[in-house]
């Protein structure tokens, strides 16, 4: 995996729709980045810090007898961060819910594997990236509205889990076209900071979305299912309203190539041929996709399971999870915006390596020092968040630099496939860790192993040297 350069690799300007002499209108750039802001309530409130962590994987979805077995004499529930309690029916029930949520993510990853590349290819050929984003946005809004009907009852668990997992699939399909439009709203000089702006606005949007939801959660109470139902509706409205700037101000992408009439199933044949062509003509991109498959799924795993680990593994209270979510998104947003500028200076590959090293170190510290309680997760968890955003934004910018414009949608379809669908890696590593060791806190080991493997693979990939535009 070391001979990755190729004389036919595109020059830095080839992959962009404008040059430094033709700057992109600021209104268009901000409108594009606002879609990250619009999608963040689904990622932050639904997937990560509130709906899944505090509702779907909580004791509300345990069998009543199992739930009551964890009730202590003082009215509180036993802590599943204590070794003596891990084998109890109550703690095992919570572990099972978290494990099953991991398997739901695994199913979502397989669907992305099957759909994302060919849908990206179709968007390239037909010039329909914006249409796919609009369709995905409407679908995610409706899915969030559907969560209003998930009752606090074990028989509703899989309805809620699959609805959120399908939302993740639709979100990733939208991301294929959204990421692929990065080259059309940036220049070689600004791609890093524009990508970082999108990620940063997304994380800060997560902070604001959590603040908006707090009055509902505290007003109705953390044990009231109606609070979580209303939060899902608020998130759906947020997604639809804040997507409007992109719909209005970012033009549709041009069509590339002559494959516009290729059928859906025929697209897999075209995809196979294009992969072979990519391997021959642009191996830097090909091998980067392979390496990033692993580490980006580890990044996704940090946010997909982090709040579940905090709430169910480290015993974070309702208030602590909300406060941690606010702090995590604020830290990630600020670090990502600043890292976007650093990306343009030192290069995205170097920035990714620094971030991955920090992530692996923090995951190990969380596990080794787990007996010190919540303070360890507060410190190391926030450090993890500070590294995740820059690695995500730099990966998106690096792929944009490597990919010719006629293949942006298709390559970002593969990017979604290899990264999010290795949603077969992080969820698998998480679920197997819980199954083997019997405690939720062991899930951090699975995520850490995925991140370490991704770091090693990226070190083996030789990319063209970074040239500051």
N, C-alpha and C positions, 0 to 999 in steps of 0.2 A: 504493500500500500504506500510505497514511498515515491514512485515516479508519477507524480500527479500533474505536473505542468505539461503544457502542450502548445506548440506554436500556433495552433488555430484558436486559442482562447481569445475571447473578445477583449478589445481595449476598454479602458475604463468608461469611455464615453458611449460605447455602443449600446449598452443596456439601458440608456436613459432617453426619455422623450424630449429632453431639452438639454442645453449646455449651460455652462456658467454665464455665457453671454446672453442667454435667453432665460432669465429667472422665472420661476413659477409664481403666479400671483399668490400673495400671502393668504388671501381669503380662501383660495382653493386648498392650500396646505392645511390650514386650521380646520376647514370643513372635513377634510379627509381624516385628520387626527381625531376629530370629535366622535367618529364611530367607535374608537377604542373607549372613549368616555361613555358612549351610549350602551355598549355591551358589558361594561364593568359590573353593574348590579347583578347580572346573571352569574358572572364569574366570582365576584366577591361575596355577595349576600346569599345567593342561592347555592352555588357549588361549594363555597369554602367556609365562610365564617358563621353563617346563621342557619339557613334552612336545612342543609344536610347535617351539619355538625351538631346543632342544638335541637333539631326536631326529628329528622328522619332516622338518625342513628342513636337517638336517645332512648331512655327507658319507656317513653310513651308508646313505642312500637314493640315492646316485649309482651309476652303472654302475661296476663294479670298475676297469675300465681308466681311466675318467675320474678316479676317486678316487686311484688310484696316480699319475696324472700331476701331482697337486698335492703329492706327498710330496717333501720336501727331503732332502738328504744327512744332516742331523743327526737325522732321524727326525720332525721337525715338519712342518707343512703350510704352504704359502705363504699370505701375508696378502692377503685380497681388498680391503683398505682402501688398497692401494698401486695407483696408476694403471697402473703397468707390468704388473700382473697381471690387470687387469680382462678382457682379451681371451682369457685362457687358458681351455682347456677346463674346467679345474677350477672356476675362479671363475664362468664362465658357467653351469656346471652348478648351482652353488649359487644363482645368481641365478634360474635357471629354476625351481628348487624353490620359492623364495620367491614368484615370480610366479604359479606354479600354485596355491600356497596362497591367494593373493589371488583367483584365479578361483573357487576353491571357496567362499570367503566371498561372492563375488558371487552364486553360485547360491543360497546360503543366504538372502541378502537378498531375492531374487526370491520364494522360498517364503514368507518372512515377509510380503512385500507382498500375496501372494494370500490368506494365511490369517488373519493377526493381527486385522484389523478385524472380520471377521464372527464370529470366535470370541469376541472381546470383546463384541460385540453379543449373541451367544447367552448368554454368561455373565451379562450384565445382565438380560436378559429372563427367564431361568430361575432366577436366584438361585443360580448354580453356580460362582462365582469360586473358592471354596475347593476344589471338586472338580477344577477345571482345574489348580490349583496342585499338588494331590496327584498327579494324573496326570502332569504335567510332571516333578515331582520323581522319581517312580519311573522314568520313561523316561530321564532324564539319568543316574540311577544305573546303569541297565543299559547305556547307551551307554559310560559310563566303564569298566565291566567288560569290554565288548567290545574295548577297546583293548589288553587283555592279549594278544590274538591277532594284533596287528600286528607282523610280523617285520621285522628290519632288512634289507630287500631292496627294490629299486626297484619290483618288481611289487606290493608292499603299500602303496605311497605313496598311491594314490588311495583305497584302502579306509580308511586312516587319516584322510586329508584329508576325505573325505565323511562319515565317522562323526563327526568333531569338528564339521564344518559343520552336520550334522543336529542335533547336540547344541546348537549355538548357536540353531538354529531353535526347538527345543523349549524351550530356556531362555527365549527371548524370548516365546513363547506363554505360558509360566508368568508371566513378568514383567507381561504385560498385566493379568492378574487381580490379581497381587500389588500392582502400582502402584495399580490401581483401588481396592484396599482401604485405601489410605492415608487417605482421607477418613473411614473408619469406625474408625480407631484414633487419630485426632487431632482437635483442635479448631482454629478459626481462629487461636487464639493459639499453638498448638504445632505446626502443620503443618511449619514449617521445621525445627525441631529434631528432630521425629520422623523426617522424611525424611533429615535429616543423620545421625541415629543409625543408621538402616538402612545407609546407604552406608558410614558410619564402621566399624560392626561388620563389614561385608563386607570392607573393606580390611585391618582388623586380623586378621580370620579368615584372609585370604590370607597374612599374616606367619606366623601359627601353623601353617597348613597346610604352608608351605614348610619350617618348622623340623621338623615331623613327618616330612617326606619326606627331609630331608638325610641321616639315618643310612642310609637305603636307598641313596640315590644315591652316597654316599661309600663305604659298605660294599661294595657290589658293583662300583663303578667307573663313570665316566661313559661308557665305551665298551661297557658291558655292556647289551644290550637288555633283559635281565631286570629291571634297575633301573627302567626306564621303564614296563615292564609292571606291576610291583608298585605303583609310584606311582599308576598309573591305578586300580588296585583300591582302594588306600587312599582316593583321592579319591571313588570311588563310595560307599564305606562312610560316609565323612564326610557326604556329601550326604544320605544316607538318615537317619542318626542325628540330625543336628542340625536336620532339618526337623520332627521330632516335636513340639516345643513349639507351632509354628503349628498343626499338625494337631489338637492337644489343646485349646489354650487360646483360639484365635481362632474365633469363631462364623462360620457360613456367612452370606454376604451376603443381604439381602432381594432378592426379584425386583422388577424395575421394568417397568412397562408391560404390555401385553397381547400381546406378540409371541412368547410362549414357544413357540408351536407352529410358528413360521416355520421352513421347511426351510433347509438349508445354502445351497443355490444361490439360493433366494428372498431370503436375507439380503443378497445383493449389491444387489438392487433396493431393499430397505429402507435399506441403507447409503447408496445414492445419494440417496435422498429425504432422509435425515437430514443428509447433508452439505449439501444445498441449504438445508435448514432452519437448520442451524448457521451457514451463511454469512449468512443473513438476520437471525437472531435473536441471534447471539453471535459477531460477527466477530473480536473479540479472540482467542477461542480458535482460530478457523479460521486466521487469519493467523499466530498464534504457531506452530501446527502446521507451516505452510509454512516459516517461517523456521528453526525448530528442526530441521527435516528435515536441513538441511545441517550445521549446527554440531555436532549431537549425533553425526552419523556421523563427523565429524572427531575427536570425543572417543573414540569407539569405536576409531577407527583408531590412536590413540596407543598403546592397550594391545594391540590386535590385532597390530600390527607392530613395536612398540617393542623387544621383546626380540630379535626376528629381526634388526632393524637393529643392535642392540648386538652380538649374537653373530656374525652373518655379515658385517656391514658394518664395524663398528669393531673387530672382532677380540677381543671380550671372551672371556676364558677361561671354562671351566665354573664355576669358583669365583666369578669376577666376576659372571656372570649371576645366580647364586643370591643373592649378597650384594646385588646391585642390586635383585633382586626383593623381598628383605626390606626394604631401605631404601625402595623405591618405595611399597610397600603401607603401611608405617608412616607415611611422610610424607603419603600420600593420606588415610589413615584419620584422622589427627590433624587435618589441615587441613579435612576434610569435617565432622567433628563440631563444630569451632569455627565453621566457616562457616555451619552450620545455625542457630546462634544469631544470627549476623550477618544472615542471610537475614530473620529475623523483625523486625530493626531497620531495615535500609536497603532491604529489598525484594528479591525474587529477580531481577528484570530487571537491576537495577544490579549485583548480584553476578555474574550471568552475563557481562555486558559486561566487567567487570574481569578475570574469569577468561579469557575468550576473547582479550582483548588480550595478556595474559601468555603464553598458549599460542602465539599467532602469533609473538610476539617470540622466544620460546625456540626454536621450530622454525627460524626464520631463522638464529639464532646457531649452532645445531647444524650447519647446512649450511655457513655461511660459515667457521667455525673448525674444520671437520672434520679438517684436516691436523694439528691439535694432538693428535689421538688420543683415548684413552679418557677423559682428564680432562674434556674438553668435554662428552662424553655423560653423565658422572657428574653434573656440576653442572646442566646444562640439562635432562637427563632427569628428575632429581628435581624440578626446578622445574616441569616439565610435569605431573608427577604431582600436585604440590601444587595445581595449577589445575583438573585434570580432575574430581576428586571434587566440589568445591563447585559446579562448573557442572552436573554431572549431578544432584546432589541439589536444587539450586535450580530446575532445569527441572521436575523431578517435582513439587515443591511449588507452583510457579507454575501448572502445568496443573491441579492439584487445586483451587486457589483459583478458577480460571476456569470449571470444568466443573460443571454441575448433577449431582446424585447419580444421576439416572436414566440418565445417559450416561457414567458414569465408565469402565465396562468398554470400551464402544465407542470412546470418545475415547482411552483408553490403548491400545487396539488400533491406532488411527491413529498414536498417539505411537510405538508400537513400529515400525509400518510406515515412517513417515517418518524415524525416527531410525536404527534398526538396518538398514533396507533401503537406506537411502542407503548401506548396505553395498554398494550398487551404486556409491556415489560414492568412498568411501575406498579399497576394494579396487581399483576401476577406476583411480583416480588413482595408487595405489601400483604396480599392475601396468604401467600405461602408462609411468610414470616409469622403471621398471626396463627396460622394453622399448626405450624411446627412448634412454636415456643409457647403458645397459649396466652399471650399478653399483648395488649395493644401497643405498649411502648416499644416492643420489638419491631414494629413496622418501620421505625426509622432506620433500622439496619438494612432492610430491603431497599429503601430509597437511596441510602448512602452507597450501596453496592452498584446500583444502576448509574449513579453520578460518577463514581470512580471508573467504571468501565467506559463510560462516554469520554471521560478525560483522557484515558489511555489511548483510545481510538483516535481522538483528535490530534494527539501528539504524533501519531503515525502518519497523519495526512499532511503532505507537503503542498501548500497552496502558493500561488504567485505572491511575491513580496508586495506589501502594502505601499502604495505611492500616494502621498498626500496631495489631493487635488488643489 
